[in-house]
């Protein structure tokens, strides 16, 4: 009785066991699963304009030896060929064993890029190609936060502080400066248009459209984005496109000029020309400014040897930018008339330090701080009229300076 009473149960368990075995297919105990394959599902071969994001993310799937997806697999993503970059260099697969990676084309047109994904000894690669950018055509990055309009002149202009967009998913920065440089985005476009009207060609232009409360592209990334991934991505786009433009200028012309555009609200109404030379430095004599310590920190350092002029002459002499702007009716500091700042003064920031004379390269530049008399409504003209007039004068000044100092002719009248 005891044995026969349990036979149906035993048979039932055997049936369940058999059924379970039939339904498991290639599933193996978790401890037996080993990652064997990284499979590129889509986005493995693409094209994008230099410096731009590839249109489709690289979608990759991690599989074990039984063909099952591996969730939570940590990967290393690295661009191994070309000058592009990947947004997330340490991704992890999701519950379906997949992850999608955004990455960017390199800075040189016609060059290949390779994105390598690795988990231990298992690898997969995606490829991309950087296409030439059409001069005068606007290119936008992720969510249109950064804009690059390539040009053909040996001039690169960046505008990091005039953006107005305030997306709610990017928290406000909690430390550092957050004041907007009013009307500098509008002025940047006018500067580019003025060069085209004068020479028939355009400068390279990089504009950040995020408000400074969300991102400060003129700071190192820690202060600039304060840990927000979306803001960090926009910061990298801004500088990647700036470097793309600088490399294009060097390839096409050998040398050129970099201008980081800002606006100031200081009491003294003058243009402030920041060469990374501080107020304390400018209070020194010309002889001291010509010493090696001052030249080495200057945003014009490569031009001292190139032009044969002294450092002090380049920054505040009769052939300096300040002298040329003052000849157009725009008070400037430093200049022959204002060799030292009479008050608060911006000497140049992160962008100027990073992108001017990079590693001794021939493209030097300065931080241009435009005063409120140029950017705002005044009794003698509206902001639009004042900025348009300044843009025309600016084009004449930069053209004259490049011809005078470097022998570069832009083709203006």
C-alpha positions as CSV (number, residue, x, y, z in Angstrom):
1,X,0.0,0.0,0.0
2,X,2.8,2.4,0.9
3,X,4.8,1.8,-2.2
4,X,1.8,1.8,-4.6
5,X,0.5,5.0,-3.1
6,X,3.7,6.8,-4.1
7,X,4.1,5.5,-7.6
8,X,1.9,8.1,-9.3
9,X,3.9,10.9,-7.6
10,X,7.2,9.5,-8.8
11,X,5.9,9.1,-12.3
12,X,4.6,12.7,-12.1
13,X,8.0,14.0,-11.1
14,X,9.7,12.1,-13.9
15,X,7.3,13.6,-16.4
16,X,8.0,17.1,-15.0
17,X,11.7,16.5,-15.2
18,X,11.5,15.3,-18.8
19,X,9.3,18.3,-19.7
20,X,11.7,20.7,-18.1
21,X,14.6,19.2,-20.0
22,X,12.7,19.6,-23.3
23,X,11.9,23.2,-22.7
24,X,15.4,24.4,-21.7
25,X,16.9,24.1,-25.1
26,X,20.5,25.4,-24.9
27,X,20.1,27.0,-21.5
28,X,22.9,26.0,-19.1
29,X,23.4,26.7,-15.5
30,X,24.6,30.3,-14.9
31,X,27.9,29.2,-13.5
32,X,28.6,27.3,-16.8
33,X,27.9,30.3,-19.1
34,X,30.9,32.1,-20.5
35,X,31.0,35.1,-22.8
36,X,32.2,34.1,-26.2
37,X,30.8,36.6,-28.7
38,X,30.3,40.3,-29.1
39,X,28.0,40.8,-32.0
40,X,27.5,44.1,-33.9
41,X,23.7,44.1,-34.7
42,X,23.6,47.5,-36.4
43,X,25.6,50.7,-36.9
44,X,28.8,48.9,-37.7
45,X,29.7,50.9,-40.8
46,X,28.7,54.6,-41.1
47,X,29.7,58.0,-42.4
48,X,29.4,61.5,-40.8
49,X,30.8,65.0,-41.3
50,X,34.1,65.6,-39.6
51,X,33.6,66.0,-35.9
52,X,29.9,65.1,-36.0
53,X,28.1,62.2,-34.3
54,X,27.5,59.2,-36.5
55,X,23.8,59.1,-37.3
56,X,23.2,55.7,-35.7
57,X,24.5,54.3,-32.5
58,X,26.5,51.1,-32.6
59,X,24.2,48.3,-31.2
60,X,26.1,45.4,-29.8
61,X,25.0,42.1,-28.2
62,X,27.0,39.9,-25.8
63,X,26.4,36.2,-26.1
64,X,27.6,33.1,-24.2
65,X,28.8,29.8,-25.7
66,X,25.2,28.6,-25.9
67,X,24.0,31.7,-27.9
68,X,22.2,33.2,-25.0
69,X,22.4,37.0,-24.2
70,X,24.7,38.0,-21.3
71,X,23.2,40.7,-19.2
72,X,25.3,43.1,-17.0
73,X,28.5,42.5,-19.1
74,X,31.0,45.3,-18.7
75,X,32.6,46.4,-21.9
76,X,35.5,48.7,-22.8
77,X,34.8,50.9,-25.8
78,X,37.7,52.8,-27.4
79,X,38.4,54.6,-30.6
80,X,41.6,52.9,-31.9
81,X,41.8,54.6,-35.3
82,X,41.1,58.1,-36.3
83,X,40.5,61.1,-34.0
84,X,36.9,60.4,-33.0
85,X,35.6,59.6,-29.6
86,X,32.9,57.5,-27.9
87,X,30.4,59.0,-25.5
88,X,30.5,56.1,-22.9
89,X,33.8,54.3,-22.8
90,X,32.7,51.9,-20.1
91,X,29.2,50.6,-21.1
92,X,27.4,47.6,-19.6
93,X,24.9,45.4,-21.4
94,X,21.2,45.5,-20.4
95,X,18.8,42.7,-19.5
96,X,18.7,41.6,-23.2
97,X,22.5,41.5,-23.4
98,X,22.6,44.6,-25.6
99,X,24.0,48.1,-25.4
100,X,23.9,51.0,-27.9
101,X,26.9,53.3,-28.1
102,X,27.1,56.8,-29.6
103,X,30.4,57.9,-31.2
104,X,31.8,60.6,-33.3
105,X,33.7,61.0,-36.5
106,X,37.3,62.1,-36.5
107,X,38.6,65.6,-37.3
108,X,40.2,64.9,-40.7
109,X,38.1,64.4,-43.8
110,X,38.5,61.1,-45.7
111,X,40.0,59.2,-42.7
112,X,38.6,56.0,-41.3
113,X,37.6,55.6,-37.6
114,X,37.5,52.3,-35.7
115,X,35.6,51.7,-32.5
116,X,36.8,48.6,-30.7
117,X,34.6,46.9,-28.1
118,X,36.3,44.5,-25.7
119,X,35.4,42.2,-22.8
120,X,38.4,40.3,-21.7
121,X,39.7,38.6,-24.9
122,X,36.4,38.9,-26.8
123,X,36.3,41.9,-29.2
124,X,34.2,43.4,-31.9
125,X,34.8,46.5,-34.1
126,X,32.7,49.1,-35.8
127,X,34.0,51.4,-38.6
128,X,33.2,54.9,-39.7
129,X,34.4,57.5,-42.2
130,X,34.8,61.2,-41.7
131,X,33.3,63.2,-44.6
132,X,34.4,66.8,-45.6
133,X,32.2,69.5,-44.2
134,X,30.6,72.0,-46.6
135,X,31.6,75.6,-45.9
136,X,28.8,77.7,-44.8
137,X,26.5,74.7,-43.9
138,X,25.3,74.4,-40.3
139,X,26.0,71.1,-38.6
140,X,24.4,70.3,-35.2
141,X,25.4,67.9,-32.5
142,X,23.4,65.9,-30.0
143,X,20.0,67.6,-29.5
144,X,21.3,70.6,-31.4
145,X,23.1,72.0,-28.4
146,X,26.4,72.7,-30.4
147,X,26.6,74.1,-33.9
148,X,29.5,74.1,-36.3
149,X,29.5,76.1,-39.4
150,X,32.8,75.4,-41.3
151,X,34.6,78.0,-43.3
152,X,37.5,78.5,-45.6
153,X,39.3,81.5,-44.0
154,X,42.2,81.0,-41.6
155,X,40.0,82.1,-38.8
156,X,38.2,80.2,-36.1
157,X,35.6,81.9,-33.9
158,X,34.0,80.2,-30.9
159,X,31.0,81.5,-28.8
160,X,30.6,79.6,-25.6
161,X,28.5,81.9,-23.3
162,X,25.6,83.3,-25.3
163,X,23.3,80.3,-25.5
164,X,19.7,80.5,-24.3
165,X,18.5,76.9,-24.1
166,X,17.6,75.5,-20.7
167,X,16.5,71.9,-21.0
168,X,14.9,70.7,-17.7
169,X,16.8,67.3,-17.8
170,X,20.1,69.1,-17.3
171,X,20.3,70.5,-13.8
172,X,21.5,74.0,-13.1
173,X,25.2,74.2,-12.3
174,X,25.6,74.8,-8.5
175,X,29.1,76.4,-8.5
176,X,31.1,78.6,-10.8
177,X,30.0,81.5,-12.9
178,X,26.6,81.3,-14.6
179,X,26.1,84.8,-16.0
180,X,25.1,84.8,-19.7
181,X,27.2,86.9,-22.2
182,X,24.1,88.7,-23.7
183,X,24.0,88.9,-27.5
184,X,27.3,87.2,-28.1
185,X,25.7,84.4,-30.2
186,X,24.0,87.0,-32.4
187,X,27.3,88.9,-32.6
188,X,29.2,85.7,-33.6
189,X,26.9,85.2,-36.7
190,X,27.4,88.9,-37.6
191,X,31.2,88.6,-37.4
192,X,31.1,85.6,-39.8
193,X,28.7,87.4,-42.1
194,X,31.0,90.5,-42.1
195,X,34.0,88.4,-43.2
196,X,32.0,86.9,-46.0
197,X,30.7,90.3,-47.2
198,X,34.3,91.6,-47.2
199,X,36.2,88.6,-48.6
200,X,33.7,86.3,-50.1
201,X,34.7,83.6,-47.7
202,X,33.7,82.6,-44.2
203,X,35.5,81.8,-40.9
204,X,34.9,78.6,-39.0
205,X,32.3,79.2,-36.3
206,X,31.5,77.0,-33.3
207,X,28.5,78.1,-31.1
208,X,27.1,76.6,-27.9
209,X,23.4,77.0,-27.6
210,X,23.0,75.9,-24.0
211,X,22.7,78.6,-21.4
212,X,25.6,79.0,-19.1
213,X,23.5,77.9,-16.1
214,X,23.6,74.4,-17.8
215,X,27.1,74.3,-19.3
216,X,30.1,76.5,-19.3
217,X,32.2,75.5,-22.3
218,X,35.0,77.9,-21.2
219,X,35.9,75.8,-18.2
220,X,37.4,72.4,-17.6
221,X,34.8,69.7,-17.8
222,X,34.5,69.1,-14.1
223,X,33.3,72.7,-13.5
224,X,31.7,73.1,-16.9
225,X,29.2,70.2,-16.7
226,X,29.4,69.2,-13.0
227,X,28.9,65.5,-13.6
228,X,25.8,65.7,-15.9
229,X,26.4,63.2,-18.8
230,X,24.3,65.2,-21.4
231,X,26.2,68.4,-20.5
232,X,29.5,66.6,-20.7
233,X,28.6,65.3,-24.2
234,X,27.9,68.8,-25.4
235,X,31.2,70.1,-23.8
236,X,33.1,67.4,-25.7
237,X,31.3,68.3,-29.0
238,X,32.2,71.9,-28.6
239,X,35.9,71.3,-28.2
240,X,36.0,68.4,-30.7
241,X,34.5,70.7,-33.4
242,X,36.8,73.6,-32.3
243,X,39.8,71.3,-32.8
244,X,38.3,70.1,-36.1
245,X,38.2,73.7,-37.3
246,X,41.7,74.5,-36.1
247,X,43.2,71.4,-37.8
248,X,41.3,72.4,-41.0
249,X,42.8,75.9,-40.9
250,X,46.3,74.5,-40.4
251,X,45.9,72.0,-43.2
252,X,44.5,74.6,-45.6
253,X,46.6,77.6,-44.7
254,X,49.5,76.5,-42.4
255,X,48.6,79.2,-39.8
256,X,45.7,81.4,-38.8
257,X,44.0,83.0,-35.8
258,X,41.6,81.8,-33.0
259,X,39.0,84.1,-31.4
260,X,37.0,83.2,-28.4
261,X,34.1,85.6,-28.2
262,X,32.7,86.9,-25.0
263,X,30.9,90.0,-23.5
264,X,31.8,91.9,-20.3
265,X,29.9,94.3,-18.1
266,X,32.9,96.2,-16.6
267,X,32.6,99.9,-16.0
268,X,35.4,100.8,-18.4
269,X,33.7,100.7,-21.8
270,X,36.4,99.1,-24.0
271,X,37.2,95.9,-25.8
272,X,39.3,93.6,-23.6
273,X,41.8,91.5,-25.4
274,X,42.8,88.5,-23.4
275,X,46.2,86.9,-24.3
276,X,46.5,84.9,-21.0
277,X,48.5,87.9,-19.7
278,X,47.0,89.1,-16.4
279,X,46.5,92.6,-15.0
280,X,49.6,92.2,-12.8
281,X,51.6,91.1,-15.8
282,X,50.4,94.1,-17.9
283,X,51.4,96.5,-15.1
284,X,55.0,95.5,-15.7
285,X,57.3,97.2,-18.2
286,X,57.6,96.2,-21.8
287,X,61.1,94.8,-21.1
288,X,59.6,92.5,-18.5
289,X,56.8,91.4,-20.8
290,X,59.4,90.4,-23.4
291,X,61.1,88.0,-21.0
292,X,60.7,84.3,-21.6
293,X,58.3,83.7,-18.6
294,X,55.8,86.0,-20.1
295,X,56.1,84.8,-23.6
296,X,55.7,81.2,-22.5
297,X,52.3,81.8,-20.9
298,X,51.1,84.0,-23.8
299,X,48.4,83.0,-26.2
300,X,50.5,84.6,-28.9
301,X,53.8,82.9,-28.0
302,X,54.3,81.1,-31.3
303,X,54.1,84.4,-33.2
304,X,56.9,86.1,-31.3
305,X,59.5,84.1,-33.3
306,X,57.3,83.9,-36.3
307,X,56.8,87.6,-36.7
308,X,60.2,88.8,-35.4
309,X,58.3,91.3,-33.2
310,X,58.6,91.5,-29.4
311,X,55.9,90.1,-27.2
312,X,55.1,93.6,-25.8
313,X,54.7,95.0,-29.4
314,X,52.3,92.2,-30.3
315,X,50.0,92.7,-27.4
316,X,50.1,96.5,-26.9
317,X,52.3,98.1,-29.5
318,X,51.6,100.2,-32.5
319,X,50.9,97.1,-34.6
320,X,48.8,95.3,-32.0
321,X,45.2,94.3,-32.3
322,X,44.4,97.0,-29.6
323,X,46.0,99.7,-31.8
324,X,44.0,98.5,-34.9
325,X,40.7,98.4,-33.0
326,X,41.3,101.9,-31.6
327,X,42.0,103.2,-35.1
328,X,38.5,102.0,-36.0
329,X,37.1,103.9,-33.0
330,X,36.8,101.1,-30.5
331,X,38.8,101.7,-27.2
332,X,40.7,98.6,-26.3
333,X,42.9,97.2,-23.6
334,X,45.8,96.4,-23.8
335,X,46.7,99.0,-26.5
336,X,49.1,101.9,-27.0
337,X,46.4,104.2,-25.4
338,X,45.5,101.7,-22.6
339,X,48.6,99.6,-22.0
340,X,47.3,98.5,-18.6
341,X,43.7,97.8,-17.4
342,X,42.2,100.7,-15.4
343,X,39.9,98.3,-13.5
344,X,38.5,94.8,-13.8
345,X,39.9,92.8,-16.8
346,X,39.4,89.4,-18.3
347,X,42.8,88.1,-19.4
348,X,41.6,84.9,-21.1
349,X,40.2,81.6,-20.0
350,X,40.1,77.9,-20.6
351,X,39.4,78.0,-24.3
352,X,42.2,80.5,-25.0
353,X,44.6,78.5,-23.0
354,X,43.6,75.2,-24.6
355,X,43.3,76.3,-28.3
356,X,45.8,79.1,-28.8
357,X,49.3,78.0,-29.9
358,X,48.4,74.5,-28.9
359,X,51.7,72.7,-28.3
360,X,53.6,75.4,-30.1
361,X,51.3,75.1,-33.2
362,X,51.1,78.2,-35.5
363,X,47.4,79.1,-34.8
364,X,47.4,81.6,-32.0
365,X,44.6,83.8,-30.7
366,X,42.9,85.7,-27.9
367,X,39.8,86.1,-25.9
368,X,37.7,88.9,-27.2
369,X,35.6,90.6,-24.5
370,X,33.1,92.9,-26.1
371,X,31.8,95.8,-24.0
372,X,28.1,96.7,-23.5
373,X,28.3,99.8,-25.7
374,X,28.7,97.4,-28.6
375,X,26.2,94.8,-27.6
376,X,23.3,96.8,-26.1
377,X,20.9,99.6,-27.2
378,X,22.5,103.0,-26.8
379,X,21.3,106.5,-27.7
380,X,23.5,106.4,-30.8
381,X,22.0,103.1,-32.1
382,X,20.2,99.9,-31.3
383,X,22.1,96.8,-30.3
384,X,21.6,95.4,-33.8
385,X,23.0,98.5,-35.4
386,X,25.9,98.7,-33.0
387,X,26.8,95.0,-33.4
388,X,26.6,95.2,-37.2
389,X,28.9,98.2,-37.3
390,X,31.4,96.5,-34.9
391,X,31.3,93.3,-37.0
392,X,32.4,95.2,-40.1
393,X,35.2,96.9,-38.2
394,X,36.2,93.6,-36.7
395,X,36.6,92.1,-40.1
396,X,38.8,95.0,-41.2
397,X,40.9,94.7,-38.1
398,X,41.5,91.0,-38.3
399,X,42.3,91.2,-42.0
400,X,44.8,94.0,-41.4
401,X,46.4,92.2,-38.4
402,X,46.9,88.9,-40.3
403,X,48.4,90.8,-43.3
404,X,50.6,92.9,-41.0
405,X,51.9,90.2,-38.7
406,X,51.8,87.0,-40.7
407,X,51.6,88.1,-44.3
408,X,48.2,86.4,-44.8
409,X,46.0,88.2,-47.3
410,X,42.2,87.5,-46.9
411,X,41.2,89.2,-50.2
412,X,39.2,92.2,-48.8
413,X,39.0,95.6,-50.4
